[in-house]
Amino acid sequence: MHSQTQSETSYKLIRLPKVIEKTGKSRTRIYEDIKNNAFPKQIKTGIRTVAWIEREIEEWIEAQKNQRYLQQ
């Protein structure tokens, strides 16, 4: 059995439903935040499909948690 290394999982692509699940953001808010450079940008994976790099989403979540602690 082949175990995944950190570099293999770092660049896993995830689709919008998973991004919504991980962040709790709505589709509209995700795209508004992308437009305002406040959320990781998507990657075009096909003519009408996009995905996000999972590691970038996880890093964004960590940054939000860290920012919350700084505001207290």
mmJSON file of the N, C-alpha and C atoms, coordinates in Angstrom:
{"data_MODEL":{"atom_site":{
"group_PDB":["ATOM","ATOM","ATOM","ATOM","ATOM","ATOM","ATOM","ATOM","ATOM","ATOM","ATOM","ATOM","ATOM","ATOM","ATOM","ATOM","ATOM","ATOM","ATOM","ATOM","ATOM","ATOM","ATOM","ATOM","ATOM","ATOM","ATOM","ATOM","ATOM","ATOM","ATOM","ATOM","ATOM","ATOM","ATOM","ATOM","ATOM","ATOM","ATOM","ATOM","ATOM","ATOM","ATOM","ATOM","ATOM","ATOM","ATOM","ATOM","ATOM","ATOM","ATOM","ATOM","ATOM","ATOM","ATOM","ATOM","ATOM","ATOM","ATOM","ATOM","ATOM","ATOM","ATOM","ATOM","ATOM","ATOM","ATOM","ATOM","ATOM","ATOM","ATOM","ATOM","ATOM","ATOM","ATOM","ATOM","ATOM","ATOM","ATOM","ATOM","ATOM","ATOM","ATOM","ATOM","ATOM","ATOM","ATOM","ATOM","ATOM","ATOM","ATOM","ATOM","ATOM","ATOM","ATOM","ATOM","ATOM","ATOM","ATOM","ATOM","ATOM","ATOM","ATOM","ATOM","ATOM","ATOM","ATOM","ATOM","ATOM","ATOM","ATOM","ATOM","ATOM","ATOM","ATOM","ATOM","ATOM","ATOM","ATOM","ATOM","ATOM","ATOM","ATOM","ATOM","ATOM","ATOM","ATOM","ATOM","ATOM","ATOM","ATOM","ATOM","ATOM","ATOM","ATOM","ATOM","ATOM","ATOM","ATOM","ATOM","ATOM","ATOM","ATOM","ATOM","ATOM","ATOM","ATOM","ATOM","ATOM","ATOM","ATOM","ATOM","ATOM","ATOM","ATOM","ATOM","ATOM","ATOM","ATOM","ATOM","ATOM","ATOM","ATOM","ATOM","ATOM","ATOM","ATOM","ATOM","ATOM","ATOM","ATOM","ATOM","ATOM","ATOM","ATOM","ATOM","ATOM","ATOM","ATOM","ATOM","ATOM","ATOM","ATOM","ATOM","ATOM","ATOM","ATOM","ATOM","ATOM","ATOM","ATOM","ATOM","ATOM","ATOM","ATOM","ATOM","ATOM","ATOM","ATOM","ATOM","ATOM","ATOM","ATOM","ATOM","ATOM","ATOM","ATOM","ATOM","ATOM","ATOM","ATOM","ATOM","ATOM","ATOM","ATOM","ATOM"],
"id":[1,2,3,4,5,6,7,8,9,10,11,12,13,14,15,16,17,18,19,20,21,22,23,24,25,26,27,28,29,30,31,32,33,34,35,36,37,38,39,40,41,42,43,44,45,46,47,48,49,50,51,52,53,54,55,56,57,58,59,60,61,62,63,64,65,66,67,68,69,70,71,72,73,74,75,76,77,78,79,80,81,82,83,84,85,86,87,88,89,90,91,92,93,94,95,96,97,98,99,100,101,102,103,104,105,106,107,108,109,110,111,112,113,114,115,116,117,118,119,120,121,122,123,124,125,126,127,128,129,130,131,132,133,134,135,136,137,138,139,140,141,142,143,144,145,146,147,148,149,150,151,152,153,154,155,156,157,158,159,160,161,162,163,164,165,166,167,168,169,170,171,172,173,174,175,176,177,178,179,180,181,182,183,184,185,186,187,188,189,190,191,192,193,194,195,196,197,198,199,200,201,202,203,204,205,206,207,208,209,210,211,212,213,214,215,216],
"type_symbol":["N","C","C","N","C","C","N","C","C","N","C","C","N","C","C","N","C","C","N","C","C","N","C","C","N","C","C","N","C","C","N","C","C","N","C","C","N","C","C","N","C","C","N","C","C","N","C","C","N","C","C","N","C","C","N","C","C","N","C","C","N","C","C","N","C","C","N","C","C","N","C","C","N","C","C","N","C","C","N","C","C","N","C","C","N","C","C","N","C","C","N","C","C","N","C","C","N","C","C","N","C","C","N","C","C","N","C","C","N","C","C","N","C","C","N","C","C","N","C","C","N","C","C","N","C","C","N","C","C","N","C","C","N","C","C","N","C","C","N","C","C","N","C","C","N","C","C","N","C","C","N","C","C","N","C","C","N","C","C","N","C","C","N","C","C","N","C","C","N","C","C","N","C","C","N","C","C","N","C","C","N","C","C","N","C","C","N","C","C","N","C","C","N","C","C","N","C","C","N","C","C","N","C","C","N","C","C","N","C","C","N","C","C","N","C","C"],
"label_atom_id":["N","CA","C","N","CA","C","N","CA","C","N","CA","C","N","CA","C","N","CA","C","N","CA","C","N","CA","C","N","CA","C","N","CA","C","N","CA","C","N","CA","C","N","CA","C","N","CA","C","N","CA","C","N","CA","C","N","CA","C","N","CA","C","N","CA","C","N","CA","C","N","CA","C","N","CA","C","N","CA","C","N","CA","C","N","CA","C","N","CA","C","N","CA","C","N","CA","C","N","CA","C","N","CA","C","N","CA","C","N","CA","C","N","CA","C","N","CA","C","N","CA","C","N","CA","C","N","CA","C","N","CA","C","N","CA","C","N","CA","C","N","CA","C","N","CA","C","N","CA","C","N","CA","C","N","CA","C","N","CA","C","N","CA","C","N","CA","C","N","CA","C","N","CA","C","N","CA","C","N","CA","C","N","CA","C","N","CA","C","N","CA","C","N","CA","C","N","CA","C","N","CA","C","N","CA","C","N","CA","C","N","CA","C","N","CA","C","N","CA","C","N","CA","C","N","CA","C","N","CA","C","N","CA","C","N","CA","C","N","CA","C","N","CA","C","N","CA","C","N","CA","C"],
"label_alt_id":[null,null,null,null,null,null,null,null,null,null,null,null,null,null,null,null,null,null,null,null,null,null,null,null,null,null,null,null,null,null,null,null,null,null,null,null,null,null,null,null,null,null,null,null,null,null,null,null,null,null,null,null,null,null,null,null,null,null,null,null,null,null,null,null,null,null,null,null,null,null,null,null,null,null,null,null,null,null,null,null,null,null,null,null,null,null,null,null,null,null,null,null,null,null,null,null,null,null,null,null,null,null,null,null,null,null,null,null,null,null,null,null,null,null,null,null,null,null,null,null,null,null,null,null,null,null,null,null,null,null,null,null,null,null,null,null,null,null,null,null,null,null,null,null,null,null,null,null,null,null,null,null,null,null,null,null,null,null,null,null,null,null,null,null,null,null,null,null,null,null,null,null,null,null,null,null,null,null,null,null,null,null,null,null,null,null,null,null,null,null,null,null,null,null,null,null,null,null,null,null,null,null,null,null,null,null,null,null,null,null,null,null,null,null,null,null],
"label_comp_id":["MET","MET","MET","HIS","HIS","HIS","SER","SER","SER","GLN","GLN","GLN","THR","THR","THR","GLN","GLN","GLN","SER","SER","SER","GLU","GLU","GLU","THR","THR","THR","SER","SER","SER","TYR","TYR","TYR","LYS","LYS","LYS","LEU","LEU","LEU","ILE","ILE","ILE","ARG","ARG","ARG","LEU","LEU","LEU","PRO","PRO","PRO","LYS","LYS","LYS","VAL","VAL","VAL","ILE","ILE","ILE","GLU","GLU","GLU","LYS","LYS","LYS","THR","THR","THR","GLY","GLY","GLY","LYS","LYS","LYS","SER","SER","SER","ARG","ARG","ARG","THR","THR","THR","ARG","ARG","ARG","ILE","ILE","ILE","TYR","TYR","TYR","GLU","GLU","GLU","ASP","ASP","ASP","ILE","ILE","ILE","LYS","LYS","LYS","ASN","ASN","ASN","ASN","ASN","ASN","ALA","ALA","ALA","PHE","PHE","PHE","PRO","PRO","PRO","LYS","LYS","LYS","GLN","GLN","GLN","ILE","ILE","ILE","LYS","LYS","LYS","THR","THR","THR","GLY","GLY","GLY","ILE","ILE","ILE","ARG","ARG","ARG","THR","THR","THR","VAL","VAL","VAL","ALA","ALA","ALA","TRP","TRP","TRP","ILE","ILE","ILE","GLU","GLU","GLU","ARG","ARG","ARG","GLU","GLU","GLU","ILE","ILE","ILE","GLU","GLU","GLU","GLU","GLU","GLU","TRP","TRP","TRP","ILE","ILE","ILE","GLU","GLU","GLU","ALA","ALA","ALA","GLN","GLN","GLN","LYS","LYS","LYS","ASN","ASN","ASN","GLN","GLN","GLN","ARG","ARG","ARG","TYR","TYR","TYR","LEU","LEU","LEU","GLN","GLN","GLN","GLN","GLN","GLN"],
"label_asym_id":["A","A","A","A","A","A","A","A","A","A","A","A","A","A","A","A","A","A","A","A","A","A","A","A","A","A","A","A","A","A","A","A","A","A","A","A","A","A","A","A","A","A","A","A","A","A","A","A","A","A","A","A","A","A","A","A","A","A","A","A","A","A","A","A","A","A","A","A","A","A","A","A","A","A","A","A","A","A","A","A","A","A","A","A","A","A","A","A","A","A","A","A","A","A","A","A","A","A","A","A","A","A","A","A","A","A","A","A","A","A","A","A","A","A","A","A","A","A","A","A","A","A","A","A","A","A","A","A","A","A","A","A","A","A","A","A","A","A","A","A","A","A","A","A","A","A","A","A","A","A","A","A","A","A","A","A","A","A","A","A","A","A","A","A","A","A","A","A","A","A","A","A","A","A","A","A","A","A","A","A","A","A","A","A","A","A","A","A","A","A","A","A","A","A","A","A","A","A","A","A","A","A","A","A","A","A","A","A","A","A","A","A","A","A","A","A"],
"label_entity_id":["1","1","1","1","1","1","1","1","1","1","1","1","1","1","1","1","1","1","1","1","1","1","1","1","1","1","1","1","1","1","1","1","1","1","1","1","1","1","1","1","1","1","1","1","1","1","1","1","1","1","1","1","1","1","1","1","1","1","1","1","1","1","1","1","1","1","1","1","1","1","1","1","1","1","1","1","1","1","1","1","1","1","1","1","1","1","1","1","1","1","1","1","1","1","1","1","1","1","1","1","1","1","1","1","1","1","1","1","1","1","1","1","1","1","1","1","1","1","1","1","1","1","1","1","1","1","1","1","1","1","1","1","1","1","1","1","1","1","1","1","1","1","1","1","1","1","1","1","1","1","1","1","1","1","1","1","1","1","1","1","1","1","1","1","1","1","1","1","1","1","1","1","1","1","1","1","1","1","1","1","1","1","1","1","1","1","1","1","1","1","1","1","1","1","1","1","1","1","1","1","1","1","1","1","1","1","1","1","1","1","1","1","1","1","1","1"],
"label_seq_id":[1,1,1,2,2,2,3,3,3,4,4,4,5,5,5,6,6,6,7,7,7,8,8,8,9,9,9,10,10,10,11,11,11,12,12,12,13,13,13,14,14,14,15,15,15,16,16,16,17,17,17,18,18,18,19,19,19,20,20,20,21,21,21,22,22,22,23,23,23,24,24,24,25,25,25,26,26,26,27,27,27,28,28,28,29,29,29,30,30,30,31,31,31,32,32,32,33,33,33,34,34,34,35,35,35,36,36,36,37,37,37,38,38,38,39,39,39,40,40,40,41,41,41,42,42,42,43,43,43,44,44,44,45,45,45,46,46,46,47,47,47,48,48,48,49,49,49,50,50,50,51,51,51,52,52,52,53,53,53,54,54,54,55,55,55,56,56,56,57,57,57,58,58,58,59,59,59,60,60,60,61,61,61,62,62,62,63,63,63,64,64,64,65,65,65,66,66,66,67,67,67,68,68,68,69,69,69,70,70,70,71,71,71,72,72,72],
"pdbx_PDB_ins_code":[null,null,null,null,null,null,null,null,null,null,null,null,null,null,null,null,null,null,null,null,null,null,null,null,null,null,null,null,null,null,null,null,null,null,null,null,null,null,null,null,null,null,null,null,null,null,null,null,null,null,null,null,null,null,null,null,null,null,null,null,null,null,null,null,null,null,null,null,null,null,null,null,null,null,null,null,null,null,null,null,null,null,null,null,null,null,null,null,null,null,null,null,null,null,null,null,null,null,null,null,null,null,null,null,null,null,null,null,null,null,null,null,null,null,null,null,null,null,null,null,null,null,null,null,null,null,null,null,null,null,null,null,null,null,null,null,null,null,null,null,null,null,null,null,null,null,null,null,null,null,null,null,null,null,null,null,null,null,null,null,null,null,null,null,null,null,null,null,null,null,null,null,null,null,null,null,null,null,null,null,null,null,null,null,null,null,null,null,null,null,null,null,null,null,null,null,null,null,null,null,null,null,null,null,null,null,null,null,null,null,null,null,null,null,null,null],
"Cartn_x":[0.837,0.0,0.879,0.53,1.313,0.737,1.569,1.1,1.445,0.546,0.772,1.753,2.642,3.568,2.905,3.502,2.967,2.869,3.872,3.844,2.728,2.402,1.313,-0.032,-0.239,-1.515,-1.609,-0.491,-0.497,-1.141,-1.03,-1.513,-2.77,-3.463,-4.719,-5.728,-6.447,-7.461,-8.811,-9.542,-10.879,-11.874,-13.083,-14.13,-14.903,-15.754,-16.477,-17.268,-18.011,-18.748,-17.849,-16.66,-15.714,-15.167,-14.918,-14.443,-15.515,-16.764,-17.873,-17.947,-17.813,-17.858,-16.734,-15.52,-14.364,-14.421,-14.92,-14.863,-16.152,-17.28,-18.563,-19.046,-18.318,-18.697,-19.698,-20.511,-21.416,-20.655,-21.216,-20.618,-20.409,-21.448,-21.375,-20.258,-20.146,-19.115,-17.717,-17.554,-16.254,-15.824,-16.714,-16.344,-16.173,-16.941,-16.738,-15.375,-15.02,-13.722,-12.553,-12.725,-11.69,-11.501,-12.608,-12.561,-11.835,-11.993,-11.359,-9.996,-9.448,-8.143,-8.103,-9.222,-9.304,-9.494,-9.358,-9.546,-8.729,-8.197,-7.396,-8.17,-7.476,-8.092,-8.211,-9.207,-9.451,-8.543,-8.445,-7.677,-8.662,-8.56,-9.424,-8.948,-9.851,-9.486,-10.155,-11.011,-11.709,-12.427,-13.199,-13.908,-14.847,-15.564,-16.521,-16.326,-15.117,-14.869,-13.647,-13.731,-12.623,-12.429,-11.275,-10.967,-10.0,-9.828,-8.913,-7.849,-6.673,-5.623,-5.974,-6.158,-6.616,-5.708,-4.421,-3.468,-3.667,-3.97,-4.202,-5.445,-6.466,-7.677,-7.37,-6.608,-6.236,-5.391,-4.483,-3.663,-4.521,-5.513,-6.425,-7.189,-7.67,-8.394,-7.49,-6.255,-5.299,-5.058,-4.924,-4.707,-5.903,-7.104,-8.304,-8.314,-7.925,-7.868,-6.822,-5.663,-4.596,-5.004,-5.686,-6.152,-7.153,-8.007,-8.982,-8.274,-7.212,-6.479,-5.781,-5.348,-4.682,-5.656,-6.925,-7.93,-8.443,-8.161,-8.663,-7.854],
"Cartn_y":[-1.184,0.0,1.243,2.202,3.415,4.516,5.047,6.151,7.472,8.456,9.747,10.568,11.249,12.143,13.504,14.363,15.704,16.477,16.369,17.128,16.653,15.355,14.848,15.38,15.454,15.925,17.442,18.136,19.592,20.171,19.472,20.012,19.321,18.638,17.999,19.081,18.862,19.821,19.42,20.42,20.166,21.077,20.586,21.335,22.215,23.063,24.052,23.472,22.394,21.88,21.562,21.051,20.743,22.04,23.059,24.353,24.965,24.896,25.403,24.651,23.339,22.512,22.869,23.029,23.307,24.702,25.694,27.08,27.579,26.97,27.467,28.686,29.048,30.205,29.791,30.732,30.478,30.627,30.096,30.22,31.7,32.499,33.927,34.601,34.334,34.959,34.534,33.276,32.805,33.619,33.773,34.507,36.007,36.573,37.98,38.167,37.241,37.337,37.124,36.257,36.086,37.406,38.026,39.3,40.371,40.313,41.284,40.827,39.782,39.223,38.82,38.319,37.915,36.405,35.666,34.218,33.629,32.414,31.802,31.687,31.951,31.874,30.437,30.214,28.905,28.671,27.409,26.994,26.433,26.862,26.332,24.919,23.948,22.552,21.992,22.764,22.341,23.527,23.279,24.366,25.087,24.319,24.918,24.444,24.045,23.557,24.232,24.411,24.984,24.163,24.329,23.663,24.553,24.234,24.96,24.001,24.529,23.722,23.587,22.35,22.099,22.749,22.672,23.241,24.75,25.453,26.899,27.212,26.372,26.564,26.327,25.266,24.982,26.113,26.676,27.791,29.025,29.259,30.384,30.218,29.011,28.737,29.01,28.547,28.78,30.272,31.009,32.455,33.139,32.678,33.249,32.973,31.773,31.429,32.278,32.442,33.242,34.707,35.215,36.612,36.806,35.827,35.916,36.055,35.288,35.35,36.683,37.297,38.592,39.699,39.53,40.562,40.53,39.484,39.372,40.204],
"Cartn_z":[0.0,0.0,0.0,-0.815,-0.981,-0.088,0.797,1.629,0.947,1.089,0.459,1.274,0.582,1.255,1.404,2.217,2.431,1.122,0.237,-1.012,-1.939,-1.891,-2.731,-2.252,-0.957,-0.44,-0.47,-0.485,-0.485,-1.737,-2.834,-4.095,-4.602,-3.725,-4.09,-4.461,-5.547,-5.97,-5.406,-4.916,-4.399,-5.108,-5.257,-5.961,-4.975,-5.516,-4.725,-3.549,-3.708,-2.54,-1.34,-1.593,-0.516,0.1,-0.734,-0.233,0.677,0.245,1.055,2.38,2.316,3.525,4.488,3.966,4.809,5.438,4.688,5.143,5.782,5.434,5.913,5.153,4.111,3.292,2.218,1.788,0.673,-0.639,-1.699,-3.029,-3.374,-3.129,-3.446,-2.675,-1.377,-0.551,-0.996,-1.374,-1.859,-3.066,-4.042,-5.251,-4.996,-4.067,-3.701,-3.046,-2.155,-1.483,-2.451,-3.433,-4.46,-5.206,-5.573,-6.296,-5.479,-4.152,-3.255,-2.743,-3.357,-2.962,-1.493,-0.988,0.412,0.558,-0.539,-0.525,-1.666,-1.494,-2.566,-3.885,-4.951,-6.281,-6.751,-7.551,-8.122,-9.333,-9.729,-10.905,-11.914,-13.133,-14.18,-14.532,-14.416,-14.667,-15.916,-16.515,-17.721,-18.334,-19.352,-20.025,-19.06,-18.243,-17.317,-15.874,-15.537,-14.184,-13.561,-12.248,-11.495,-10.23,-9.62,-8.363,-7.588,-6.329,-5.465,-4.956,-4.645,-4.043,-2.564,-2.123,-0.762,0.277,0.077,1.035,1.175,0.076,0.144,0.969,0.848,1.64,3.117,3.404,4.791,5.382,4.596,5.057,5.312,4.461,4.646,5.968,6.239,7.484,8.678,8.632,9.726,9.928,8.829,8.919,9.579,9.268,9.887,11.39,11.769,13.194,13.902,13.285,13.886,14.018,13.01,13.036,14.174,14.405,15.489,16.826,17.019,18.291,18.469,17.384,17.473,17.827,17.468,17.727,19.155,19.896,21.267,22.231],
"occupancy":[1.0,1.0,1.0,1.0,1.0,1.0,1.0,1.0,1.0,1.0,1.0,1.0,1.0,1.0,1.0,1.0,1.0,1.0,1.0,1.0,1.0,1.0,1.0,1.0,1.0,1.0,1.0,1.0,1.0,1.0,1.0,1.0,1.0,1.0,1.0,1.0,1.0,1.0,1.0,1.0,1.0,1.0,1.0,1.0,1.0,1.0,1.0,1.0,1.0,1.0,1.0,1.0,1.0,1.0,1.0,1.0,1.0,1.0,1.0,1.0,1.0,1.0,1.0,1.0,1.0,1.0,1.0,1.0,1.0,1.0,1.0,1.0,1.0,1.0,1.0,1.0,1.0,1.0,1.0,1.0,1.0,1.0,1.0,1.0,1.0,1.0,1.0,1.0,1.0,1.0,1.0,1.0,1.0,1.0,1.0,1.0,1.0,1.0,1.0,1.0,1.0,1.0,1.0,1.0,1.0,1.0,1.0,1.0,1.0,1.0,1.0,1.0,1.0,1.0,1.0,1.0,1.0,1.0,1.0,1.0,1.0,1.0,1.0,1.0,1.0,1.0,1.0,1.0,1.0,1.0,1.0,1.0,1.0,1.0,1.0,1.0,1.0,1.0,1.0,1.0,1.0,1.0,1.0,1.0,1.0,1.0,1.0,1.0,1.0,1.0,1.0,1.0,1.0,1.0,1.0,1.0,1.0,1.0,1.0,1.0,1.0,1.0,1.0,1.0,1.0,1.0,1.0,1.0,1.0,1.0,1.0,1.0,1.0,1.0,1.0,1.0,1.0,1.0,1.0,1.0,1.0,1.0,1.0,1.0,1.0,1.0,1.0,1.0,1.0,1.0,1.0,1.0,1.0,1.0,1.0,1.0,1.0,1.0,1.0,1.0,1.0,1.0,1.0,1.0,1.0,1.0,1.0,1.0,1.0,1.0,1.0,1.0,1.0,1.0,1.0,1.0],
"B_iso_or_equiv":[0.0,0.0,0.0,0.0,0.0,0.0,0.0,0.0,0.0,0.0,0.0,0.0,0.0,0.0,0.0,0.0,0.0,0.0,0.0,0.0,0.0,0.0,0.0,0.0,0.0,0.0,0.0,0.0,0.0,0.0,0.0,0.0,0.0,0.0,0.0,0.0,0.0,0.0,0.0,0.0,0.0,0.0,0.0,0.0,0.0,0.0,0.0,0.0,0.0,0.0,0.0,0.0,0.0,0.0,0.0,0.0,0.0,0.0,0.0,0.0,0.0,0.0,0.0,0.0,0.0,0.0,0.0,0.0,0.0,0.0,0.0,0.0,0.0,0.0,0.0,0.0,0.0,0.0,0.0,0.0,0.0,0.0,0.0,0.0,0.0,0.0,0.0,0.0,0.0,0.0,0.0,0.0,0.0,0.0,0.0,0.0,0.0,0.0,0.0,0.0,0.0,0.0,0.0,0.0,0.0,0.0,0.0,0.0,0.0,0.0,0.0,0.0,0.0,0.0,0.0,0.0,0.0,0.0,0.0,0.0,0.0,0.0,0.0,0.0,0.0,0.0,0.0,0.0,0.0,0.0,0.0,0.0,0.0,0.0,0.0,0.0,0.0,0.0,0.0,0.0,0.0,0.0,0.0,0.0,0.0,0.0,0.0,0.0,0.0,0.0,0.0,0.0,0.0,0.0,0.0,0.0,0.0,0.0,0.0,0.0,0.0,0.0,0.0,0.0,0.0,0.0,0.0,0.0,0.0,0.0,0.0,0.0,0.0,0.0,0.0,0.0,0.0,0.0,0.0,0.0,0.0,0.0,0.0,0.0,0.0,0.0,0.0,0.0,0.0,0.0,0.0,0.0,0.0,0.0,0.0,0.0,0.0,0.0,0.0,0.0,0.0,0.0,0.0,0.0,0.0,0.0,0.0,0.0,0.0,0.0,0.0,0.0,0.0,0.0,0.0,0.0],
"pdbx_formal_charge":[null,null,null,null,null,null,null,null,null,null,null,null,null,null,null,null,null,null,null,null,null,null,null,null,null,null,null,null,null,null,null,null,null,null,null,null,null,null,null,null,null,null,null,null,null,null,null,null,null,null,null,null,null,null,null,null,null,null,null,null,null,null,null,null,null,null,null,null,null,null,null,null,null,null,null,null,null,null,null,null,null,null,null,null,null,null,null,null,null,null,null,null,null,null,null,null,null,null,null,null,null,null,null,null,null,null,null,null,null,null,null,null,null,null,null,null,null,null,null,null,null,null,null,null,null,null,null,null,null,null,null,null,null,null,null,null,null,null,null,null,null,null,null,null,null,null,null,null,null,null,null,null,null,null,null,null,null,null,null,null,null,null,null,null,null,null,null,null,null,null,null,null,null,null,null,null,null,null,null,null,null,null,null,null,null,null,null,null,null,null,null,null,null,null,null,null,null,null,null,null,null,null,null,null,null,null,null,null,null,null,null,null,null,null,null,null],
"auth_seq_id":[1,1,1,2,2,2,3,3,3,4,4,4,5,5,5,6,6,6,7,7,7,8,8,8,9,9,9,10,10,10,11,11,11,12,12,12,13,13,13,14,14,14,15,15,15,16,16,16,17,17,17,18,18,18,19,19,19,20,20,20,21,21,21,22,22,22,23,23,23,24,24,24,25,25,25,26,26,26,27,27,27,28,28,28,29,29,29,30,30,30,31,31,31,32,32,32,33,33,33,34,34,34,35,35,35,36,36,36,37,37,37,38,38,38,39,39,39,40,40,40,41,41,41,42,42,42,43,43,43,44,44,44,45,45,45,46,46,46,47,47,47,48,48,48,49,49,49,50,50,50,51,51,51,52,52,52,53,53,53,54,54,54,55,55,55,56,56,56,57,57,57,58,58,58,59,59,59,60,60,60,61,61,61,62,62,62,63,63,63,64,64,64,65,65,65,66,66,66,67,67,67,68,68,68,69,69,69,70,70,70,71,71,71,72,72,72],
"auth_comp_id":["MET","MET","MET","HIS","HIS","HIS","SER","SER","SER","GLN","GLN","GLN","THR","THR","THR","GLN","GLN","GLN","SER","SER","SER","GLU","GLU","GLU","THR","THR","THR","SER","SER","SER","TYR","TYR","TYR","LYS","LYS","LYS","LEU","LEU","LEU","ILE","ILE","ILE","ARG","ARG","ARG","LEU","LEU","LEU","PRO","PRO","PRO","LYS","LYS","LYS","VAL","VAL","VAL","ILE","ILE","ILE","GLU","GLU","GLU","LYS","LYS","LYS","THR","THR","THR","GLY","GLY","GLY","LYS","LYS","LYS","SER","SER","SER","ARG","ARG","ARG","THR","THR","THR","ARG","ARG","ARG","ILE","ILE","ILE","TYR","TYR","TYR","GLU","GLU","GLU","ASP","ASP","ASP","ILE","ILE","ILE","LYS","LYS","LYS","ASN","ASN","ASN","ASN","ASN","ASN","ALA","ALA","ALA","PHE","PHE","PHE","PRO","PRO","PRO","LYS","LYS","LYS","GLN","GLN","GLN","ILE","ILE","ILE","LYS","LYS","LYS","THR","THR","THR","GLY","GLY","GLY","ILE","ILE","ILE","ARG","ARG","ARG","THR","THR","THR","VAL","VAL","VAL","ALA","ALA","ALA","TRP","TRP","TRP","ILE","ILE","ILE","GLU","GLU","GLU","ARG","ARG","ARG","GLU","GLU","GLU","ILE","ILE","ILE","GLU","GLU","GLU","GLU","GLU","GLU","TRP","TRP","TRP","ILE","ILE","ILE","GLU","GLU","GLU","ALA","ALA","ALA","GLN","GLN","GLN","LYS","LYS","LYS","ASN","ASN","ASN","GLN","GLN","GLN","ARG","ARG","ARG","TYR","TYR","TYR","LEU","LEU","LEU","GLN","GLN","GLN","GLN","GLN","GLN"],
"auth_asym_id":["A","A","A","A","A","A","A","A","A","A","A","A","A","A","A","A","A","A","A","A","A","A","A","A","A","A","A","A","A","A","A","A","A","A","A","A","A","A","A","A","A","A","A","A","A","A","A","A","A","A","A","A","A","A","A","A","A","A","A","A","A","A","A","A","A","A","A","A","A","A","A","A","A","A","A","A","A","A","A","A","A","A","A","A","A","A","A","A","A","A","A","A","A","A","A","A","A","A","A","A","A","A","A","A","A","A","A","A","A","A","A","A","A","A","A","A","A","A","A","A","A","A","A","A","A","A","A","A","A","A","A","A","A","A","A","A","A","A","A","A","A","A","A","A","A","A","A","A","A","A","A","A","A","A","A","A","A","A","A","A","A","A","A","A","A","A","A","A","A","A","A","A","A","A","A","A","A","A","A","A","A","A","A","A","A","A","A","A","A","A","A","A","A","A","A","A","A","A","A","A","A","A","A","A","A","A","A","A","A","A","A","A","A","A","A","A"],
"auth_atom_id":["N","CA","C","N","CA","C","N","CA","C","N","CA","C","N","CA","C","N","CA","C","N","CA","C","N","CA","C","N","CA","C","N","CA","C","N","CA","C","N","CA","C","N","CA","C","N","CA","C","N","CA","C","N","CA","C","N","CA","C","N","CA","C","N","CA","C","N","CA","C","N","CA","C","N","CA","C","N","CA","C","N","CA","C","N","CA","C","N","CA","C","N","CA","C","N","CA","C","N","CA","C","N","CA","C","N","CA","C","N","CA","C","N","CA","C","N","CA","C","N","CA","C","N","CA","C","N","CA","C","N","CA","C","N","CA","C","N","CA","C","N","CA","C","N","CA","C","N","CA","C","N","CA","C","N","CA","C","N","CA","C","N","CA","C","N","CA","C","N","CA","C","N","CA","C","N","CA","C","N","CA","C","N","CA","C","N","CA","C","N","CA","C","N","CA","C","N","CA","C","N","CA","C","N","CA","C","N","CA","C","N","CA","C","N","CA","C","N","CA","C","N","CA","C","N","CA","C","N","CA","C","N","CA","C","N","CA","C","N","CA","C","N","CA","C","N","CA","C","N","CA","C"],
"pdbx_PDB_model_num":[1,1,1,1,1,1,1,1,1,1,1,1,1,1,1,1,1,1,1,1,1,1,1,1,1,1,1,1,1,1,1,1,1,1,1,1,1,1,1,1,1,1,1,1,1,1,1,1,1,1,1,1,1,1,1,1,1,1,1,1,1,1,1,1,1,1,1,1,1,1,1,1,1,1,1,1,1,1,1,1,1,1,1,1,1,1,1,1,1,1,1,1,1,1,1,1,1,1,1,1,1,1,1,1,1,1,1,1,1,1,1,1,1,1,1,1,1,1,1,1,1,1,1,1,1,1,1,1,1,1,1,1,1,1,1,1,1,1,1,1,1,1,1,1,1,1,1,1,1,1,1,1,1,1,1,1,1,1,1,1,1,1,1,1,1,1,1,1,1,1,1,1,1,1,1,1,1,1,1,1,1,1,1,1,1,1,1,1,1,1,1,1,1,1,1,1,1,1,1,1,1,1,1,1,1,1,1,1,1,1,1,1,1,1,1,1]
}}}
